[in-house]
Amino acid sequence: MNSAAPALTPTTRALAWCLHLLVIGLLSLAAVRAVTGERPHAGWIIAASALCGLTYAAGPALPGVRRSRRAAALWLAAVGACWTVLLALSADGVWVAFPLYFLQLHLLPRRAGVAAVVATAVVAIAGFAVHQDSFSAAMAIGPALGAAVAVAVVWGYQALYRESEHRRRLIEELTATRADLAAAQHTAGVLAERDRLAREIHDTLAQGLSSIQLLLRAAERALPQAPQNAARYVDQARQAAADNLAEARRFVAALTPPTLEGTTLADALERLCTTTSARHRITARFHLTGDPAPLITAHEVALLRVAQSALANTVRHAGATTAEVTLTYLGDHVALDIVDDGHGFDPTLLPASDPETGGFGLAVMRARTRALGGTLTIESAPGRGTALAARLPLTPPSATEPEAHP
């Protein structure tokens, strides 16, 4: 069932009330003139005016007229019939044709509304000519001009209404699109933050806990024969646990890594090599080449995490006796190289990233360097050790600046 008219707004309600008052006023005028002018059939004119008014008033009270074009057409036909009777009795009924034009154009389909307006105008002209007992072009000007004005006004209003509705839909679509975009950005931010936290946890807490596990296993093996070595391993495990606790507190406080607080990246890397050599059966040496240049926090954190993860992998998997860590400043780039003499591996046969089995380190290191506009390369072969190189620009892309303050 089609709607007979667009949804009413404050403006359209005001226009509807004006139309109601106009119809009532014109019908009342016809009745009053019939009485005061002592016209013949005055009683019938008053009755026809009242009947037309009652029929007209019944329309807004009937819900079907607003919901169905068929019901609206039937109601208009009833009003038109009453008006025709009034027009046949009094020439003053011709003025009621003007509000009828608006009703027909508003409630009927476009073509049917125009046809109804033309028919009403013809009936008004013919009725007025009958009362005047003559016909002239001047008699047709009023009803015809009124019909043309009504068509122009209603069509213009409908065009404005359609344009307003189109703009309203565009605004709703834009609002929905902006909401979807905001939700997508929020989701992307959440995923990026989860990825960042996963890298941080893997490169700090997970590696530290793995080191503690290795130290406690060494203490367990040394306990029966060499209690003094076991105590040394336990002390190193305790120190590693203290470092992990500092890292956990850093997560909560959202600060830079404790190893970088109040020191340089080179000093932090040298201390990392010293700690690794003291805790494990490997000699890790640090080298600095080039003229040191200031780095943003994101670069320092990334290079330190790469070194931590690479040395942790060397200790756990490589079976190496030495590891060389070199920090090189190359003008517009900074490079970090970690080379060990372990048994090596085939980089093409690396398993898929799996944090449960420890296969997450290389993927995290590569993601870190790539996020800052850098590169990570790995060279290794079975029995020939491993060389890992991380290269970062001194000035990162603007899109990566948020990484500077995780």
RAMOGI-V180341 format. One record per pair of residues at least 12 apart in sequence whose ideal C-beta (glycine too) atoms are under 8 Angstrom apart, sorted by the first residue. I is the first residue (numbers start at 1). J is the second residue. D is the distance in Angstrom with one decimal. If there is no record, write none. Layout:
I|J|D / I|J|D
//
This chain:
1|67|5.9 / 1|68|5.3 / 2|68|7.2 / 2|69|5.6 / 3|66|7.6 / 3|67|6.6 / 4|65|6.6 / 4|66|5.7 / 4|67|6.6 / 4|68|6.4 / 4|69|5.2 / 4|71|7.6 / 4|72|4.5 / 4|107|5.3 / 5|66|6.7 / 5|106|6.0 / 5|107|6.3 / 6|161|5.9 / 16|60|8.0 / 19|99|5.5 / 19|102|5.9 / 19|103|7.3 / 20|60|7.7 / 22|98|7.7 / 22|99|4.9 / 23|53|7.4 / 23|56|5.6 / 23|96|6.8 / 23|99|4.8 / 24|53|6.4 / 26|92|8.0 / 26|95|5.0 / 26|96|4.9 / 26|98|7.9 / 26|99|7.0 / 27|49|4.5 / 27|50|7.9 / 27|52|5.9 / 27|53|4.9 / 27|56|8.0 / 27|86|7.7 / 27|96|6.5 / 28|49|7.3 / 29|92|6.3 / 29|95|7.3 / 30|45|6.4 / 30|49|5.2 / 30|86|6.4 / 30|90|5.4 / 30|92|4.1 / 30|93|5.7 / 30|95|7.8 / 30|96|7.4 / 31|45|6.4 / 31|46|4.7 / 31|49|4.3 / 31|50|7.5 / 33|90|7.5 / 33|92|5.4 / 34|46|6.1 / 34|49|7.9 / 34|90|6.0 / 34|92|7.6 / 39|90|6.9 / 41|89|5.4 / 41|90|8.0 / 44|89|5.4 / 45|86|6.9 / 45|89|4.8 / 45|90|4.8 / 48|82|6.7 / 48|85|4.9 / 48|86|4.1 / 48|89|5.6 / 48|90|7.8 / 48|93|7.9 / 49|86|6.0 / 51|82|5.2 / 51|85|7.6 / 52|79|6.7 / 52|82|3.8 / 52|83|5.6 / 52|85|7.7 / 52|86|5.5 / 52|96|7.3 / 55|75|7.9 / 55|78|5.2 / 55|79|5.3 / 55|82|5.0 / 56|79|5.3 / 56|82|7.9 / 58|75|7.4 / 59|72|7.9 / 59|75|4.7 / 59|79|7.2 / 62|75|6.9 / 65|107|7.6 / 69|107|7.2 / 69|108|6.8 / 69|109|6.6 / 72|107|4.1 / 72|108|7.0 / 73|107|7.5 / 73|108|6.3 / 73|112|7.5 / 76|100|7.9 / 76|103|6.2 / 76|104|6.1 / 76|107|6.3 / 76|108|7.1 / 76|116|7.1 / 79|100|7.1 / 79|103|7.4 / 80|100|6.9 / 80|116|8.0 / 80|120|7.0 / 83|96|5.5 / 83|97|7.5 / 83|100|6.5 / 84|123|6.4 / 84|127|7.7 / 87|123|7.0 / 87|124|6.9 / 87|127|4.0 / 87|128|8.0 / 88|127|6.5 / 88|130|8.0 / 90|131|7.7 / 91|127|7.3 / 91|128|5.7 / 91|131|3.8 / 91|132|7.3 / 93|127|7.0 / 94|124|4.8 / 94|127|6.2 / 94|128|4.7 / 94|142|7.7 / 94|143|6.7 / 97|120|5.3 / 97|121|6.7 / 97|123|7.6 / 97|124|4.0 / 97|143|5.8 / 97|146|6.8 / 97|147|8.0 / 98|146|4.7 / 98|150|7.0 / 100|120|5.4 / 101|117|5.0 / 101|120|6.5 / 101|121|7.7 / 101|146|6.5 / 101|147|5.5 / 101|150|3.6 / 101|151|7.5 / 102|150|5.5 / 102|153|7.6 / 102|154|6.4 / 104|116|4.0 / 104|117|5.5 / 104|120|6.8 / 105|117|6.2 / 105|150|6.2 / 105|151|6.5 / 105|154|4.0 / 105|155|7.7 / 106|154|6.3 / 113|154|7.8 / 114|151|6.7 / 117|147|5.1 / 117|150|6.5 / 117|151|6.4 / 118|147|7.0 / 120|147|7.4 / 121|143|4.6 / 121|144|5.8 / 121|146|7.5 / 121|147|4.4 / 124|143|4.2 / 125|139|6.0 / 125|140|4.9 / 125|143|5.1 / 125|144|7.3 / 128|143|7.5 / 195|367|7.2 / 196|403|7.7 / 196|406|5.8 / 197|251|7.8 / 198|355|7.5 / 198|360|7.9 / 198|364|7.4 / 199|305|7.1 / 199|364|4.6 / 199|367|6.6 / 199|368|6.1 / 200|251|7.0 / 200|305|7.6 / 200|406|7.3 / 201|251|7.9 / 202|309|7.3 / 202|355|6.7 / 202|360|5.3 / 202|361|6.8 / 202|364|5.4 / 203|305|3.9 / 203|308|5.5 / 203|309|5.1 / 203|361|7.9 / 203|364|6.4 / 204|244|7.3 / 204|247|4.3 / 204|257|7.5 / 204|305|7.5 / 204|308|7.3 / 205|244|5.7 / 205|247|5.9 / 205|248|6.5 / 206|355|7.8 / 207|308|5.8 / 207|309|6.4 / 207|312|4.3 / 208|240|5.5 / 208|241|7.6 / 208|243|5.9 / 208|244|3.9 / 208|247|6.7 / 209|244|6.6 / 210|312|6.4 / 210|316|6.5 / 210|358|7.6 / 211|237|7.9 / 211|240|5.0 / 211|279|6.4 / 211|280|7.7 / 211|312|7.0 / 211|315|7.5 / 212|237|4.8 / 212|240|4.8 / 212|241|5.8 / 212|244|7.4 / 214|280|7.0 / 214|315|7.0 / 214|316|7.3 / 215|233|4.9 / 215|234|7.5 / 215|236|5.2 / 215|237|4.0 / 215|240|6.6 / 215|279|6.2 / 216|233|7.1 / 216|234|7.3 / 216|237|5.4 / 218|233|4.7 / 219|231|7.7 / 219|233|3.6 / 219|234|5.0 / 219|237|7.0 / 236|278|6.8 / 236|279|4.7 / 240|279|6.9 / 243|258|7.4 / 246|258|4.4 / 254|406|7.2 / 256|297|5.7 / 256|300|7.8 / 256|301|6.7 / 257|301|6.1 / 257|304|6.3 / 259|271|6.6 / 259|272|7.0 / 259|304|6.5 / 260|297|7.7 / 260|300|5.6 / 260|301|7.0 / 260|304|6.5 / 264|292|7.1 / 265|295|6.3 / 265|300|4.6 / 265|303|6.2 / 265|304|6.5 / 265|327|6.9 / 266|286|7.6 / 266|288|5.0 / 266|292|6.5 / 266|327|5.7 / 268|300|7.8 / 268|304|5.6 / 269|286|5.3 / 269|303|7.7 / 269|304|6.9 / 269|307|5.6 / 269|325|5.9 / 269|327|5.9 / 269|336|7.9 / 270|286|4.3 / 272|284|7.7 / 272|286|7.8 / 272|304|7.4 / 272|307|6.0 / 272|308|6.4 / 272|311|6.9 / 272|325|7.6 / 273|285|6.1 / 273|286|4.4 / 273|311|7.7 / 273|323|7.7 / 273|325|5.6 / 276|311|5.2 / 276|315|6.9 / 276|323|7.6 / 280|315|4.8 / 281|321|7.6 / 282|314|6.9 / 282|315|6.1 / 282|320|5.9 / 282|321|6.2 / 282|322|6.8 / 282|323|6.0 / 283|321|6.6 / 283|322|4.8 / 283|323|7.3 / 284|311|6.2 / 284|322|7.5 / 284|323|4.5 / 284|324|7.9 / 284|325|6.4 / 285|322|7.3 / 285|323|7.4 / 285|324|5.6 / 285|325|7.0 / 286|325|4.9 / 286|326|7.6 / 286|327|7.5 / 287|324|6.7 / 287|325|7.0 / 287|326|4.4 / 287|327|7.3 / 288|326|7.7 / 288|327|5.3 / 288|328|7.9 / 289|326|6.6 / 289|327|7.4 / 289|328|4.7 / 289|329|7.3 / 290|328|5.3 / 290|329|3.3 / 290|330|6.3 / 291|329|5.7 / 292|329|5.8 / 293|329|5.4 / 293|334|7.2 / 293|394|5.8 / 295|334|6.6 / 295|394|6.9 / 296|396|6.8 / 296|404|4.9 / 297|404|5.2 / 297|405|7.0 / 298|372|6.1 / 298|396|6.8 / 298|400|6.9 / 298|401|7.9 / 298|403|4.3 / 298|404|4.0 / 298|405|7.9 / 298|406|7.6 / 299|334|6.9 / 299|372|6.2 / 299|392|5.3 / 299|394|7.7 / 299|396|7.0 / 301|406|7.4 / 302|368|4.6 / 302|369|6.5 / 302|371|8.0 / 302|372|5.8 / 302|374|7.8 / 302|390|7.7 / 302|392|6.8 / 303|327|7.4 / 303|334|7.2 / 303|336|4.9 / 303|390|6.4 / 303|392|6.9 / 305|364|7.8 / 305|365|7.5 / 305|368|6.2 / 306|336|6.0 / 306|338|7.9 / 306|365|4.9 / 306|368|6.5 / 306|369|7.0 / 306|376|7.4 / 306|388|7.7 / 306|390|4.8 / 307|325|5.9 / 307|336|6.2 / 307|338|6.4 / 309|361|4.5 / 309|364|6.6 / 309|365|5.6 / 310|338|4.3 / 310|361|7.7 / 310|365|7.1 / 310|388|5.1 / 311|323|6.2 / 311|325|7.4 / 311|338|6.8 / 312|361|7.1 / 313|361|5.4 / 313|362|7.8 / 314|338|7.4 / 314|340|4.7 / 314|342|6.2 / 314|386|7.4 / 316|358|7.1 / 317|342|7.6 / 317|345|7.8 / 318|340|5.2 / 318|342|2.7 / 318|343|6.5 / 318|344|7.5 / 318|385|7.7 / 318|386|6.3 / 319|342|5.1 / 319|343|5.3 / 320|340|3.9 / 320|341|5.2 / 320|342|3.4 / 320|343|8.0 / 320|385|7.0 / 321|341|6.1 / 322|340|6.7 / 322|341|5.3 / 323|338|6.4 / 323|339|7.0 / 323|340|4.4 / 323|341|7.9 / 324|337|7.5 / 324|338|7.3 / 324|339|4.7 / 324|340|7.6 / 325|337|7.4 / 325|338|5.4 / 326|338|7.9 / 326|339|7.8 / 332|393|6.3 / 332|394|5.6 / 332|395|7.5 / 333|391|5.7 / 333|392|6.7 / 333|393|5.7 / 333|394|6.5 / 334|391|7.5 / 334|392|5.5 / 334|394|6.2 / 335|389|6.3 / 335|390|6.9 / 335|391|4.8 / 335|392|7.8 / 336|389|7.2 / 336|390|4.5 / 336|391|7.9 / 337|387|6.8 / 337|388|7.1 / 337|389|4.9 / 337|390|7.9 / 338|387|7.5 / 338|388|4.7 / 339|385|6.7 / 339|386|7.3 / 339|387|4.6 / 339|388|7.7 / 340|385|5.4 / 340|386|5.5 / 341|385|4.7 / 342|385|5.6 / 342|386|6.2 / 343|382|6.7 / 343|383|6.0 / 343|385|7.9 / 344|380|4.5 / 344|381|5.2 / 344|382|5.2 / 344|383|5.8 / 344|384|4.9 / 344|385|5.3 / 344|386|5.5 / 345|380|5.4 / 345|381|7.9 / 345|382|6.5 / 345|386|7.0 / 346|380|7.4 / 346|381|6.9 / 346|382|6.3 / 347|378|5.2 / 347|379|7.6 / 347|380|5.7 / 350|362|6.6 / 362|378|7.0 / 365|388|7.8 / 365|390|7.0 / 369|390|5.2 / 369|391|7.4 / 369|392|6.3 / 371|400|5.9 / 371|403|6.0 / 372|392|5.5 / 372|393|7.7 / 372|396|5.1 / 372|397|8.0 / 372|400|5.2 / 372|403|6.5 / 373|392|7.2 / 373|393|5.4 / 373|396|5.4 / 373|397|4.9 / 373|400|6.3 / 374|390|6.5 / 374|391|5.3 / 374|392|3.7 / 374|393|6.6 / 375|390|7.5 / 375|391|5.0 / 376|388|7.3 / 376|389|7.3 / 376|390|5.1 / 376|391|7.7 / 377|389|4.9 / 377|391|7.8
//
